[in-house]
């Protein structure tokens, strides 16, 4: 607490009174709607956005900055900073672009100038594959060709994940036989 001594003289009296002025001060009180955001199952490489409501529950303005704990986070925040007027609310958009078929988590830090910092845990599970190809590979049509000619097609397949991948090309009959056994 802040304490300031004050001398007061009441009109008509010669005696000076000493009093101690005591003040308690706090910064802005900012709250978030939830302490945990769960994306559940998220398809690899497909961005999914969730919002976090941030509210200034005080009579003074609040300057807020948000960032992820991990430097190479799969989550991005928009906006990264904002100013909230008294009793104003705003939305922070968190976008997850997961790049592996595994569980991921991180921590969003919300720093409130002259106030208490807030943490929001985020998590999600990647499903699918981070392998991409501009062309559809479900059916490759070579068109009408002579059987005595060798025809070549090139495909650019990109691994946007964190782990190395192995590609195996199988004839359709082998894939069908494996499916029947299962």
C-alpha atoms as an extended CHARMM CRD file, in Angstrom:
* protein
*
       182  EXT
         1         1  UNK       CA              0.0000000000        0.0000000000        0.0000000000  PROA      1               0.0000000000
         2         2  UNK       CA              0.9670000000        3.5800000000       -0.6580000000  PROA      2               0.0000000000
         3         3  UNK       CA              1.1160000000        5.7690000000        2.4930000000  PROA      3               0.0000000000
         4         4  UNK       CA              1.3910000000        9.5770000000        2.5080000000  PROA      4               0.0000000000
         5         5  UNK       CA              1.3960000000       11.7030000000        5.7000000000  PROA      5               0.0000000000
         6         6  UNK       CA             -0.9280000000       14.7290000000        5.5000000000  PROA      6               0.0000000000
         7         7  UNK       CA             -1.2400000000       17.7360000000        7.8650000000  PROA      7               0.0000000000
         8         8  UNK       CA             -4.7530000000       19.1660000000        8.2440000000  PROA      8               0.0000000000
         9         9  UNK       CA             -5.8560000000       22.2890000000       10.1320000000  PROA      9               0.0000000000
        10        10  UNK       CA             -9.5620000000       22.7920000000       10.6160000000  PROA      10              0.0000000000
        11        11  UNK       CA            -10.7250000000       26.4260000000       10.2010000000  PROA      11              0.0000000000
        12        12  UNK       CA            -11.2740000000       28.0600000000       13.5460000000  PROA      12              0.0000000000
        13        13  UNK       CA             -8.8200000000       25.7390000000       15.3780000000  PROA      13              0.0000000000
        14        14  UNK       CA             -5.1090000000       26.2900000000       15.8110000000  PROA      14              0.0000000000
        15        15  UNK       CA             -4.2680000000       22.6100000000       16.2310000000  PROA      15              0.0000000000
        16        16  UNK       CA             -2.7790000000       20.8480000000       13.1730000000  PROA      16              0.0000000000
        17        17  UNK       CA             -3.8510000000       17.2300000000       12.8410000000  PROA      17              0.0000000000
        18        18  UNK       CA             -1.5570000000       14.6120000000       11.2970000000  PROA      18              0.0000000000
        19        19  UNK       CA             -3.2470000000       11.8360000000        9.3430000000  PROA      19              0.0000000000
        20        20  UNK       CA             -1.8840000000        9.0230000000        7.1910000000  PROA      20              0.0000000000
        21        21  UNK       CA             -3.4530000000        8.6240000000        3.7520000000  PROA      21              0.0000000000
        22        22  UNK       CA             -3.2830000000        4.9370000000        2.7240000000  PROA      22              0.0000000000
        23        23  UNK       CA             -4.0670000000        3.8020000000       -0.8200000000  PROA      23              0.0000000000
        24        24  UNK       CA             -4.0510000000        0.3390000000       -2.3600000000  PROA      24              0.0000000000
        25        25  UNK       CA             -3.4860000000        0.2870000000       -6.1030000000  PROA      25              0.0000000000
        26        26  UNK       CA             -3.7180000000       -2.5200000000       -8.6330000000  PROA      26              0.0000000000
        27        27  UNK       CA             -3.3040000000       -2.7200000000      -12.3580000000  PROA      27              0.0000000000
        28        28  UNK       CA             -5.9970000000       -3.7800000000      -14.8030000000  PROA      28              0.0000000000
        29        29  UNK       CA             -7.8570000000       -7.0240000000      -14.0950000000  PROA      29              0.0000000000
        30        30  UNK       CA             -7.9970000000       -9.0680000000      -17.2870000000  PROA      30              0.0000000000
        31        31  UNK       CA             -9.7550000000      -12.4420000000      -17.5360000000  PROA      31              0.0000000000
        32        32  UNK       CA             -9.9960000000      -15.0910000000      -20.2390000000  PROA      32              0.0000000000
        33        33  UNK       CA            -13.0190000000      -17.2320000000      -20.9890000000  PROA      33              0.0000000000
        34        34  UNK       CA            -11.1740000000      -20.5630000000      -20.6510000000  PROA      34              0.0000000000
        35        35  UNK       CA             -7.8560000000      -21.8920000000      -19.3540000000  PROA      35              0.0000000000
        36        36  UNK       CA             -7.7330000000      -24.7710000000      -21.8930000000  PROA      36              0.0000000000
        37        37  UNK       CA             -8.5030000000      -24.8630000000      -25.6090000000  PROA      37              0.0000000000
        38        38  UNK       CA             -8.7510000000      -28.3190000000      -27.1980000000  PROA      38              0.0000000000
        39        39  UNK       CA             -8.8060000000      -28.6500000000      -30.9910000000  PROA      39              0.0000000000
        40        40  UNK       CA             -9.5310000000      -32.3890000000      -30.7710000000  PROA      40              0.0000000000
        41        41  UNK       CA             -8.6740000000      -34.2140000000      -34.0020000000  PROA      41              0.0000000000
        42        42  UNK       CA             -7.2730000000      -31.8400000000      -36.6230000000  PROA      42              0.0000000000
        43        43  UNK       CA             -6.4050000000      -32.8370000000      -40.1990000000  PROA      43              0.0000000000
        44        44  UNK       CA             -2.7290000000      -32.3430000000      -40.9710000000  PROA      44              0.0000000000
        45        45  UNK       CA             -1.8770000000      -29.0830000000      -42.7750000000  PROA      45              0.0000000000
        46        46  UNK       CA             -5.4620000000      -27.7550000000      -42.5860000000  PROA      46              0.0000000000
        47        47  UNK       CA             -5.6200000000      -24.5540000000      -40.4860000000  PROA      47              0.0000000000
        48        48  UNK       CA             -8.3120000000      -24.5020000000      -37.7850000000  PROA      48              0.0000000000
        49        49  UNK       CA             -9.0790000000      -21.3400000000      -35.8110000000  PROA      49              0.0000000000
        50        50  UNK       CA            -10.5490000000      -21.0640000000      -32.3170000000  PROA      50              0.0000000000
        51        51  UNK       CA            -11.2360000000      -17.8320000000      -30.4230000000  PROA      51              0.0000000000
        52        52  UNK       CA            -10.4380000000      -16.8610000000      -26.8470000000  PROA      52              0.0000000000
        53        53  UNK       CA            -12.5040000000      -14.1010000000      -25.2610000000  PROA      53              0.0000000000
        54        54  UNK       CA            -10.3610000000      -11.6350000000      -23.2810000000  PROA      54              0.0000000000
        55        55  UNK       CA            -12.1550000000       -9.1910000000      -20.9570000000  PROA      55              0.0000000000
        56        56  UNK       CA            -10.8870000000       -6.1300000000      -19.0640000000  PROA      56              0.0000000000
        57        57  UNK       CA            -12.8170000000       -6.2120000000      -15.7660000000  PROA      57              0.0000000000
        58        58  UNK       CA            -11.4650000000       -2.9510000000      -14.3890000000  PROA      58              0.0000000000
        59        59  UNK       CA            -12.0160000000        0.8130000000      -14.5950000000  PROA      59              0.0000000000
        60        60  UNK       CA             -8.6930000000        1.5040000000      -16.3630000000  PROA      60              0.0000000000
        61        61  UNK       CA             -7.3890000000        0.6270000000      -19.8310000000  PROA      61              0.0000000000
        62        62  UNK       CA             -5.4390000000       -2.6150000000      -20.2420000000  PROA      62              0.0000000000
        63        63  UNK       CA             -2.5860000000       -3.1650000000      -22.6820000000  PROA      63              0.0000000000
        64        64  UNK       CA             -2.3560000000       -6.8790000000      -23.5480000000  PROA      64              0.0000000000
        65        65  UNK       CA              0.2780000000       -8.8530000000      -25.4970000000  PROA      65              0.0000000000
        66        66  UNK       CA             -0.0920000000      -12.5300000000      -26.4370000000  PROA      66              0.0000000000
        67        67  UNK       CA              2.5200000000      -15.0500000000      -27.6010000000  PROA      67              0.0000000000
        68        68  UNK       CA              3.0980000000      -18.7990000000      -27.6360000000  PROA      68              0.0000000000
        69        69  UNK       CA              5.5870000000      -20.4460000000      -25.2860000000  PROA      69              0.0000000000
        70        70  UNK       CA              7.2230000000      -22.5220000000      -28.0470000000  PROA      70              0.0000000000
        71        71  UNK       CA              9.2830000000      -20.5100000000      -30.4810000000  PROA      71              0.0000000000
        72        72  UNK       CA              8.3340000000      -22.8220000000      -33.3910000000  PROA      72              0.0000000000
        73        73  UNK       CA              4.7340000000      -23.2290000000      -32.3000000000  PROA      73              0.0000000000
        74        74  UNK       CA              2.1100000000      -24.8120000000      -34.5350000000  PROA      74              0.0000000000
        75        75  UNK       CA             -0.3330000000      -22.1960000000      -33.2110000000  PROA      75              0.0000000000
        76        76  UNK       CA             -0.4300000000      -18.5770000000      -34.3630000000  PROA      76              0.0000000000
        77        77  UNK       CA             -2.2020000000      -15.6830000000      -32.6180000000  PROA      77              0.0000000000
        78        78  UNK       CA             -4.0170000000      -12.7080000000      -34.0700000000  PROA      78              0.0000000000
        79        79  UNK       CA             -3.8620000000       -9.9520000000      -32.9490000000  PROA      79              0.0000000000
        80        80  UNK       CA             -0.6400000000      -10.2520000000      -30.9570000000  PROA      80              0.0000000000
        81        81  UNK       CA             -1.3560000000       -7.1030000000      -28.9590000000  PROA      81              0.0000000000
        82        82  UNK       CA             -4.4480000000       -5.0630000000      -28.1610000000  PROA      82              0.0000000000
        83        83  UNK       CA             -5.6930000000       -2.2870000000      -25.9070000000  PROA      83              0.0000000000
        84        84  UNK       CA             -8.8990000000       -2.9160000000      -23.9650000000  PROA      84              0.0000000000
        85        85  UNK       CA            -10.9880000000       -0.0670000000      -22.6210000000  PROA      85              0.0000000000
        86        86  UNK       CA            -12.6360000000       -0.5200000000      -19.1870000000  PROA      86              0.0000000000
        87        87  UNK       CA            -15.0450000000       -3.4940000000      -19.2130000000  PROA      87              0.0000000000
        88        88  UNK       CA            -14.3600000000       -4.1370000000      -22.8990000000  PROA      88              0.0000000000
        89        89  UNK       CA            -13.9910000000       -7.6410000000      -24.3750000000  PROA      89              0.0000000000
        90        90  UNK       CA            -12.1110000000       -8.7750000000      -27.4690000000  PROA      90              0.0000000000
        91        91  UNK       CA            -11.4000000000      -12.0350000000      -29.2570000000  PROA      91              0.0000000000
        92        92  UNK       CA             -7.9300000000      -13.5040000000      -29.7630000000  PROA      92              0.0000000000
        93        93  UNK       CA             -7.8690000000      -15.8890000000      -32.7330000000  PROA      93              0.0000000000
        94        94  UNK       CA             -5.6120000000      -18.9370000000      -32.3410000000  PROA      94              0.0000000000
        95        95  UNK       CA             -4.9650000000      -20.8920000000      -35.5220000000  PROA      95              0.0000000000
        96        96  UNK       CA             -3.5480000000      -24.4210000000      -35.4300000000  PROA      96              0.0000000000
        97        97  UNK       CA             -1.8340000000      -25.8540000000      -38.5010000000  PROA      97              0.0000000000
        98        98  UNK       CA             -0.6750000000      -29.2530000000      -37.2860000000  PROA      98              0.0000000000
        99        99  UNK       CA              2.0440000000      -31.0070000000      -39.2760000000  PROA      99              0.0000000000
       100       100  UNK       CA              2.1780000000      -34.5240000000      -37.7670000000  PROA      100             0.0000000000
       101       101  UNK       CA             -0.3330000000      -37.2450000000      -36.9230000000  PROA      101             0.0000000000
       102       102  UNK       CA              0.3690000000      -37.0610000000      -33.1890000000  PROA      102             0.0000000000
       103       103  UNK       CA             -0.6950000000      -35.1840000000      -30.0550000000  PROA      103             0.0000000000
       104       104  UNK       CA              0.6240000000      -31.6280000000      -29.7670000000  PROA      104             0.0000000000
       105       105  UNK       CA              0.3010000000      -29.0220000000      -27.0320000000  PROA      105             0.0000000000
       106       106  UNK       CA              1.6070000000      -25.5740000000      -26.1800000000  PROA      106             0.0000000000
       107       107  UNK       CA              0.9410000000      -22.6570000000      -23.8710000000  PROA      107             0.0000000000
       108       108  UNK       CA             -0.3250000000      -19.1960000000      -24.8050000000  PROA      108             0.0000000000
       109       109  UNK       CA              0.9860000000      -16.4200000000      -22.5640000000  PROA      109             0.0000000000
       110       110  UNK       CA             -1.0710000000      -13.2470000000      -22.1790000000  PROA      110             0.0000000000
       111       111  UNK       CA              0.9880000000      -10.4450000000      -20.6460000000  PROA      111             0.0000000000
       112       112  UNK       CA             -1.0340000000       -7.6150000000      -19.0880000000  PROA      112             0.0000000000
       113       113  UNK       CA              0.9220000000       -4.3800000000      -18.5330000000  PROA      113             0.0000000000
       114       114  UNK       CA              0.8210000000       -3.5540000000      -14.7980000000  PROA      114             0.0000000000
       115       115  UNK       CA             -1.4540000000       -6.5600000000      -14.2030000000  PROA      115             0.0000000000
       116       116  UNK       CA             -1.3640000000      -10.3300000000      -13.6780000000  PROA      116             0.0000000000
       117       117  UNK       CA             -0.1910000000      -12.4800000000      -16.5720000000  PROA      117             0.0000000000
       118       118  UNK       CA             -2.4850000000      -15.2630000000      -17.8360000000  PROA      118             0.0000000000
       119       119  UNK       CA             -1.7520000000      -18.6590000000      -19.3780000000  PROA      119             0.0000000000
       120       120  UNK       CA             -4.0260000000      -20.6770000000      -21.6540000000  PROA      120             0.0000000000
       121       121  UNK       CA             -3.1190000000      -24.2960000000      -22.4450000000  PROA      121             0.0000000000
       122       122  UNK       CA             -3.7610000000      -25.4400000000      -26.0320000000  PROA      122             0.0000000000
       123       123  UNK       CA             -3.7480000000      -28.9550000000      -27.4280000000  PROA      123             0.0000000000
       124       124  UNK       CA             -4.7260000000      -30.9260000000      -30.4980000000  PROA      124             0.0000000000
       125       125  UNK       CA             -4.1620000000      -34.2490000000      -32.2190000000  PROA      125             0.0000000000
       126       126  UNK       CA             -3.1020000000      -34.4790000000      -35.8490000000  PROA      126             0.0000000000
       127       127  UNK       CA             -4.8490000000      -36.9440000000      -38.1250000000  PROA      127             0.0000000000
       128       128  UNK       CA             -4.0890000000      -37.8060000000      -41.7240000000  PROA      128             0.0000000000
       129       129  UNK       CA             -0.7580000000      -37.2040000000      -43.3780000000  PROA      129             0.0000000000
       130       130  UNK       CA              1.5100000000      -34.2130000000      -43.9360000000  PROA      130             0.0000000000
       131       131  UNK       CA              2.4040000000      -35.5460000000      -47.3980000000  PROA      131             0.0000000000
       132       132  UNK       CA              1.1580000000      -33.3550000000      -50.2470000000  PROA      132             0.0000000000
       133       133  UNK       CA              1.0260000000      -33.5960000000      -54.0150000000  PROA      133             0.0000000000
       134       134  UNK       CA             -0.4870000000      -31.0260000000      -56.3760000000  PROA      134             0.0000000000
       135       135  UNK       CA             -1.9110000000      -33.7830000000      -58.5780000000  PROA      135             0.0000000000
       136       136  UNK       CA             -4.4920000000      -36.3330000000      -57.4460000000  PROA      136             0.0000000000
       137       137  UNK       CA             -2.8560000000      -39.7330000000      -57.0700000000  PROA      137             0.0000000000
       138       138  UNK       CA             -6.0310000000      -41.7790000000      -56.5200000000  PROA      138             0.0000000000
       139       139  UNK       CA             -6.1910000000      -42.5620000000      -60.2660000000  PROA      139             0.0000000000
       140       140  UNK       CA             -3.3260000000      -41.8900000000      -62.6810000000  PROA      140             0.0000000000
       141       141  UNK       CA             -4.5340000000      -41.8650000000      -66.2860000000  PROA      141             0.0000000000
       142       142  UNK       CA             -1.8830000000      -42.2760000000      -68.9710000000  PROA      142             0.0000000000
       143       143  UNK       CA             -4.4810000000      -42.1360000000      -71.7240000000  PROA      143             0.0000000000
       144       144  UNK       CA             -4.2400000000      -44.3860000000      -74.7890000000  PROA      144             0.0000000000
       145       145  UNK       CA             -0.6480000000      -45.5050000000      -75.3880000000  PROA      145             0.0000000000
       146       146  UNK       CA              1.1140000000      -48.1560000000      -77.4520000000  PROA      146             0.0000000000
       147       147  UNK       CA              2.1200000000      -51.1340000000      -75.3260000000  PROA      147             0.0000000000
       148       148  UNK       CA              5.6470000000      -51.1990000000      -76.7400000000  PROA      148             0.0000000000
       149       149  UNK       CA              6.4680000000      -47.6780000000      -75.5470000000  PROA      149             0.0000000000
       150       150  UNK       CA              7.7790000000      -46.6510000000      -72.1480000000  PROA      150             0.0000000000
       151       151  UNK       CA              5.7860000000      -43.7550000000      -70.7480000000  PROA      151             0.0000000000
       152       152  UNK       CA              7.1490000000      -41.6920000000      -67.8830000000  PROA      152             0.0000000000
       153       153  UNK       CA              5.2570000000      -39.3400000000      -65.5360000000  PROA      153             0.0000000000
       154       154  UNK       CA              6.8440000000      -37.3030000000      -62.7860000000  PROA      154             0.0000000000
       155       155  UNK       CA              5.1270000000      -36.3280000000      -59.5620000000  PROA      155             0.0000000000
       156       156  UNK       CA              6.3210000000      -33.8710000000      -56.9510000000  PROA      156             0.0000000000
       157       157  UNK       CA              5.4150000000      -35.1900000000      -53.5160000000  PROA      157             0.0000000000
       158       158  UNK       CA              6.3450000000      -33.0420000000      -50.5340000000  PROA      158             0.0000000000
       159       159  UNK       CA              6.6980000000      -34.0420000000      -46.8940000000  PROA      159             0.0000000000
       160       160  UNK       CA              5.6140000000      -31.0340000000      -44.8130000000  PROA      160             0.0000000000
       161       161  UNK       CA              5.8840000000      -32.9720000000      -41.5700000000  PROA      161             0.0000000000
       162       162  UNK       CA              8.7150000000      -33.1750000000      -39.0520000000  PROA      162             0.0000000000
       163       163  UNK       CA              9.5020000000      -36.8750000000      -39.5030000000  PROA      163             0.0000000000
       164       164  UNK       CA             11.0020000000      -38.6250000000      -42.5470000000  PROA      164             0.0000000000
       165       165  UNK       CA              8.5670000000      -40.6880000000      -44.6280000000  PROA      165             0.0000000000
       166       166  UNK       CA              8.9400000000      -43.7210000000      -46.8650000000  PROA      166             0.0000000000
       167       167  UNK       CA              6.8550000000      -43.9750000000      -50.0360000000  PROA      167             0.0000000000
       168       168  UNK       CA              5.9170000000      -47.4020000000      -51.3870000000  PROA      168             0.0000000000
       169       169  UNK       CA              4.1940000000      -47.8610000000      -54.7440000000  PROA      169             0.0000000000
       170       170  UNK       CA              2.0780000000      -51.0100000000      -55.0130000000  PROA      170             0.0000000000
       171       171  UNK       CA              0.0100000000      -52.4060000000      -57.8830000000  PROA      171             0.0000000000
       172       172  UNK       CA             -3.7340000000      -52.1850000000      -57.3250000000  PROA      172             0.0000000000
       173       173  UNK       CA             -4.0920000000      -55.9850000000      -57.0620000000  PROA      173             0.0000000000
       174       174  UNK       CA             -1.7180000000      -56.1140000000      -54.0790000000  PROA      174             0.0000000000
       175       175  UNK       CA             -3.6830000000      -53.3650000000      -52.2750000000  PROA      175             0.0000000000
       176       176  UNK       CA             -6.9970000000      -55.1740000000      -52.9270000000  PROA      176             0.0000000000
       177       177  UNK       CA             -5.5920000000      -58.5130000000      -51.6280000000  PROA      177             0.0000000000
       178       178  UNK       CA             -4.3670000000      -56.8200000000      -48.4140000000  PROA      178             0.0000000000
       179       179  UNK       CA             -7.7970000000      -55.2380000000      -47.8970000000  PROA      179             0.0000000000
       180       180  UNK       CA             -9.5510000000      -58.6370000000      -48.2980000000  PROA      180             0.0000000000
       181       181  UNK       CA             -7.2660000000      -60.2700000000      -45.6780000000  PROA      181             0.0000000000
       182       182  UNK       CA             -8.0810000000      -57.5720000000      -43.1330000000  PROA      182             0.0000000000
